[in-house]
Amino acid sequence: MINSTTKSSLVEKLPKHLNRNVFLGLYSCGFLLVLLIIFLAPTTLVWDERPYLRLVPILERHGFSLEFLNNYPGPTFPLHTIVHYTAKPLTQLEAPGVRLISFAFAYMAIIVLGVSAHRSGISQSYLRSNSVITAPNFWAVSGLAITQAPAMLFFAGCVSLLMITARLSKVLEDKDKNTLILAAGLLLSLASFGRQTYLSILPAILVMYFGQIISIRNVITFLFASLVFVLPLILYWDGYIPPALSDSEQKGLEMGINFKHGSLAFAYAGVISFILSPNWILSSLNNARTLCIAISVVSIVIASNLYFDIINHIPMKPMMSSLFDSDQLILATIVTSNLLVTSAVLFLLSTLIQIARYFDDVAYIFLSTSLILLLTHTVVLKNNFSSSYVAMSLPLFVLIAMWHKTWSRLEFVTGLFGIIVGSTLLSFNLGLI
């Protein structure tokens, strides 16, 4: 038997920072596991796959025409429908083919993030970008035929080009900068053609203007380019909701203030940021003053949540309901709700502290501002919330985490935990467990 002293000495002998190959192995196993689950899962379409893929025959019938737009009953703009219409000769709109399309788009987004980070001078950028596999909600995005992956690819391209512009502004010529800004705007427009929510980052471009990276002319160029594909559709539909949606579906998309949804978004953001890089959170609480402030704020918010019931939520509810009886589920909901409240507070506090710390780094401030804007948008989603909404921000999480990665033992543990949770969720959604 190993006594406690021996155990302690064994732990102490482990390197504080692990070899990069350990993380490469972890991430590689994660991606292989996604593919394995996709191929082993039943071919029956699940969750949001059915309602979104049923839109493809409407495009086949009408072509991309005004008639198609008049009869389009999808809650998001039609990028996803166009992608799967184009890929139909390969997939026949059946699994696993349609799910592999999502995986392909999601992995192309990772490549884009890695290449752009490398071009902007970030070391080990390809390994860092692959860490997204540890985010549990990435598994649904990459393993299910839902709308996020195609839009995420173009969004990754947009924020990558803007990051390159910010980090290399001193060596870029004006004409190159103009080209990058125009391309970033067009990519954002394409991303918004898949998920309208991406337009919420538009104000973040002012960070680059006030940071003296771009001119007001560049700002105007970006704003106009970002509306090229979506503005005609918004004008034609007289809003962002397709007129062919049923009354109940339109009600689900109504705008209105719902602080619970916003709180949940920031709570999930705290979980994702800690899994991707614990140092993102921990390095901001590394002195007694900030730690005391954090503890005080968390205590007040938990007390408020217990009294006002701000968040009453348990993640993975369908799976949890199958594991616990009603009394156990109530207790689990109370515990997880307050953990989520704690996560939201720590994420907000840590992100604000990191923004102050990196205030002279325009790229970091732009990415962080974009993330906060995208998460805040969930406040106006009156009737619906899903962790997949937070997954849309994954390119921003990955890029920001690149500033904080330390390749530590804790980072390996949180990464392994994220992969276990993500693979379990995907397996449950696809009916494997």
Secondary structure, 3 states (H helix, E strand, C coil): CCCHHHHHHHHHHCCCECCHHHHHHHHHHHHHHHHHHHHHCCCCCCCCHHHHHCCHHHHHHHCCCHHHHHCCCCCCCCHHHHHHHHCHHHHCCCCCHHHHHHHHHHHHHHHHHHHHHHHCCCCCHHHHHHHHHHCHHHHHHHHCCCCHHHHHHHHHHHHHHHHHHHHCCCCCCHHHHHHHHHHHHHHHHHHHCCCHHHHHHHHHHHHHHHCCCCCHHHHHHHHHHCCCCCHHHHHHHCCCCCCCCCHHHHHHCCECCCHHHHHHHHHHHHHHHHHHCHHHHHHHHCCHHHHHHHHHHHHHHHHHHHHHCCCCCCCCHHHHHHHCCHHHHHHHHHHHHHHHHHHHHHHHHHHHHHHHHCCCCHHHHHHHHHHHHHHHHHHHECCCCCHHHHHCCHHHHHHHHCCCCCCEHHHHHHHHHHHHHHHHHHHHHCCCC
